[in-house]
């Protein structure tokens, strides 16, 4: 069964770094575009980073220069490296991926989220 799972969330001090992961498991042919979202209580879900099947990346203005999205297709995993973390980065982080369950048949998938808390 196809599943996405985020991991790596933790409590981090301001200015610190953290890498979170999004791993796909189950039966599928490949992973296309992947996006990281975050959502803080009382705020709408925000797109923070994306990476295409070809490796093209994009970032929201609030994280550009501090966050890096990458992928390791041999491990079916996408990463978000977060540096110089700020209190406003505190949120639950979710990955959203377009996954081919068969050649030419993509489906959308969401993970359950991993919590990142930035606090001194």
C-alpha positions in Angstrom: 0.0 0.0 0.0 1.3 3.4 -0.9 2.3 5.6 2.0 4.2 8.8 2.7 5.8 9.3 6.1 7.6 12.4 7.4 10.2 12.1 10.1 12.9 14.2 11.9 10.8 16.9 13.5 12.2 18.0 16.8 12.6 20.9 19.3 15.4 23.2 18.0 16.8 26.4 19.4 16.7 29.6 17.2 19.5 29.6 14.8 19.8 25.9 14.8 19.4 23.4 12.0 17.3 20.3 11.4 16.7 17.9 8.5 13.3 16.4 8.0 12.5 13.5 5.7 9.6 12.3 3.6 9.8 8.6 2.6 7.5 6.8 0.3 6.8 3.1 0.8 4.6 0.5 -0.8 4.2 -0.4 -4.5 4.7 2.4 -7.0 6.6 3.1 -10.2 8.1 6.5 -9.4 7.9 9.8 -7.6 7.2 13.0 -9.6 6.9 16.4 -8.0 7.2 16.7 -4.2 6.3 19.7 -2.1 6.8 20.5 1.6 4.0 22.4 3.3 3.8 23.7 6.9 0.9 24.7 9.1 1.0 26.5 12.4 -2.1 26.6 14.7 -4.5 29.3 13.5 -2.8 29.8 10.2 -3.4 28.4 6.8 -1.2 25.7 5.3 1.8 27.3 3.5 3.8 25.9 0.7 7.5 26.2 1.6 9.4 24.3 -1.0 9.0 22.1 -4.0 11.1 19.9 -6.2 10.3 18.5 -9.6 11.0 15.1 -11.0 13.9 16.7 -12.9 15.3 18.3 -9.7 14.1 21.9 -10.2 13.5 23.6 -6.8 11.5 26.5 -5.6 11.0 28.1 -2.2 8.7 30.5 -0.5 10.2 34.0 0.3 10.1 33.3 4.0 12.5 30.3 3.7 14.6 31.0 0.6 18.3 31.0 1.5 17.7 29.0 4.7 16.0 25.8 3.5 17.1 23.4 0.9 14.9 20.7 -0.6 16.5 17.6 -2.2 15.7 14.1 -3.3 17.3 10.7 -3.2 15.3 8.5 -5.6 17.3 5.5 -4.7 15.8 5.7 -1.2 12.4 7.1 -2.3 13.0 10.0 0.0 12.8 13.7 -0.2 14.6 15.9 2.4 14.2 19.4 3.7 17.3 20.8 5.3 16.4 23.7 7.5 19.1 26.1 8.6 19.1 29.3 10.7 15.7 28.3 12.1 13.5 31.0 13.5 10.6 30.9 15.9 8.2 31.6 13.1 9.3 28.3 11.5 7.5 26.5 14.2 4.8 24.3 12.5 3.7 20.9 11.5 5.5 20.0 8.3 3.8 17.9 5.7 5.0 16.4 2.4 2.8 16.1 -0.6 3.9 14.0 -3.6 2.7 13.1 -7.0 3.5 9.4 -7.2 3.1 7.0 -10.1 1.4 3.9 -8.9 1.8 2.6 -12.5 3.5 4.1 -15.5 1.6 7.2 -16.5 -0.8 6.9 -13.6 0.0 9.5 -10.9 -1.9 9.9 -7.7 -1.5 12.6 -5.0 -0.4 11.5 -1.5 0.1 13.3 1.8 2.0 12.3 4.9 0.7 12.7 8.4 3.2 15.5 9.3 6.2 16.0 11.6 6.3 18.7 14.1 9.1 21.3 14.2 9.3 23.6 17.3 11.8 26.4 17.4 12.2 27.8 20.8 14.9 28.9 23.2 
